[in-house]
Amino acid sequence: QVQLVESGGGLVQAGGSLRLSCAASGRTFSTYVMGWFRQVPGKEREYVARITSSGNTYYADSVKGRFTISRDNAKNTVHLQMNGLKPEDTAVYYCAASLRIYTGIKGSDYDYWGQGTQVTVSS
């Protein structure tokens, strides 16, 4: 069982920055693919970014060039640095972990989820 706890959400003005963190349990964190998703009430959950066990990173087009995902295997933590925030980035952000060989952009690719952290960007 892997437990994920997000932190770092909050209220920020458009153009500002936030850094989300996700602390994970488990002795084999370095082998997990870690992802970030976001969801607005009434809409489907949206893929944001993922980072593989080898450190390769992938982003949704909507956040490419603004968001950066990184991981610290020594601290079992993954981060999402969000710069140039826009009101349309407002959502609950979820951290997810996958233990699978192939992990893509679908929520069903991931095995464990955090409880989410609210990000609100004011215009």
C-alpha positions as CSV (number, residue, x, y, z in Angstrom):
1,Q,0.0,0.0,0.0
2,V,1.3,3.4,-0.9
3,Q,0.1,6.6,0.8
4,L,0.4,10.0,-0.9
5,V,0.0,13.3,0.9
6,E,-0.1,16.5,-1.1
7,S,0.7,20.0,0.2
8,G,1.5,23.5,-1.1
9,G,-1.8,24.5,-2.6
10,G,-3.3,27.9,-2.0
11,L,-4.6,31.2,-3.5
12,V,-2.3,33.1,-5.9
13,Q,-2.8,35.9,-8.4
14,A,-2.5,35.3,-12.1
15,G,1.1,35.2,-13.2
16,G,2.2,34.0,-9.8
17,S,3.8,30.7,-8.7
18,L,3.1,27.8,-6.4
19,R,5.1,24.7,-5.6
20,L,3.1,21.6,-4.8
21,S,4.7,18.7,-3.0
22,C,3.6,15.0,-2.6
23,A,5.1,12.9,0.1
24,A,4.9,9.1,-0.6
25,S,5.3,6.1,1.6
26,G,6.9,2.9,0.5
27,R,10.4,1.6,0.3
28,T,10.5,1.5,-3.5
29,F,9.5,5.0,-4.3
30,S,12.3,5.4,-6.8
31,T,10.6,2.7,-9.0
32,Y,7.2,4.5,-9.1
33,V,6.1,6.6,-12.0
34,M,4.6,9.7,-10.3
35,G,2.0,11.9,-11.9
36,W,0.0,15.0,-11.2
37,F,-3.7,15.4,-12.3
38,R,-6.2,18.2,-11.6
39,Q,-9.9,18.4,-11.5
40,V,-12.5,21.1,-11.6
41,P,-16.0,20.3,-10.2
42,G,-18.2,19.0,-12.9
43,K,-15.4,18.2,-15.2
44,E,-13.3,15.1,-15.8
45,R,-9.9,14.7,-14.2
46,E,-7.2,16.1,-16.3
47,Y,-3.6,14.9,-16.7
48,V,-0.9,17.5,-15.9
49,A,2.5,15.9,-15.8
50,R,4.4,12.7,-14.9
51,I,7.9,11.7,-14.1
52,T,9.4,8.2,-14.6
53,S,11.7,6.3,-12.4
54,S,14.6,7.3,-14.5
55,G,13.6,11.0,-14.3
56,N,12.0,11.5,-17.8
57,T,9.3,14.1,-17.7
58,Y,6.2,14.6,-19.7
59,Y,3.6,17.4,-19.7
60,A,0.2,18.2,-20.9
61,D,0.3,20.8,-23.7
62,S,-1.7,23.2,-21.5
63,V,1.1,23.4,-18.9
64,K,4.2,22.8,-21.0
65,G,6.8,25.6,-20.4
66,R,5.1,26.8,-17.2
67,F,5.1,23.7,-14.9
68,T,8.0,21.5,-13.9
69,I,7.7,18.1,-12.3
70,S,10.7,16.8,-10.3
71,R,11.4,14.1,-7.7
72,D,13.6,13.6,-4.7
73,N,14.0,9.9,-4.2
74,A,16.0,10.4,-1.0
75,K,12.9,12.1,0.5
76,N,10.2,10.1,-1.3
77,T,8.8,13.3,-2.6
78,V,7.6,14.6,-5.9
79,H,7.2,18.3,-6.7
80,L,5.2,20.4,-9.2
81,Q,6.6,23.8,-9.7
82,M,3.9,26.0,-11.3
83,N,4.9,29.3,-12.8
84,G,2.9,31.8,-14.8
85,L,-0.3,30.6,-13.3
86,K,-3.6,31.4,-15.1
87,P,-7.2,31.4,-13.7
88,E,-7.8,28.3,-15.8
89,D,-5.3,26.4,-13.7
90,T,-7.7,26.6,-10.8
91,A,-8.5,23.1,-9.7
92,V,-7.9,20.5,-7.1
93,Y,-4.5,18.9,-7.8
94,Y,-3.9,15.3,-7.2
95,C,-0.7,13.3,-6.9
96,A,-0.7,9.7,-8.2
97,A,1.7,6.8,-8.2
98,S,2.0,4.0,-10.7
99,L,3.8,0.7,-10.2
100,R,3.1,-0.5,-13.7
101,I,5.6,-1.0,-16.5
102,Y,3.6,1.3,-18.8
103,T,2.1,4.5,-17.4
104,G,0.5,7.1,-19.5
105,I,-1.9,10.0,-19.1
106,K,-5.0,8.2,-18.1
107,G,-6.1,8.1,-14.5
108,S,-6.6,4.3,-14.8
109,D,-2.9,4.0,-15.4
110,Y,-2.2,4.9,-11.8
111,D,-2.6,2.7,-8.7
112,Y,-2.6,5.2,-5.8
113,W,-3.9,8.7,-5.3
114,G,-3.5,11.4,-2.7
115,Q,-6.4,13.4,-1.2
116,G,-5.8,16.5,-3.3
117,T,-4.8,20.1,-2.7
118,Q,-6.7,23.1,-3.9
119,V,-5.1,25.6,-6.2
120,T,-7.0,28.9,-6.8
121,V,-5.7,31.5,-9.3
122,S,-7.4,34.9,-9.2
123,S,-7.5,37.2,-12.2
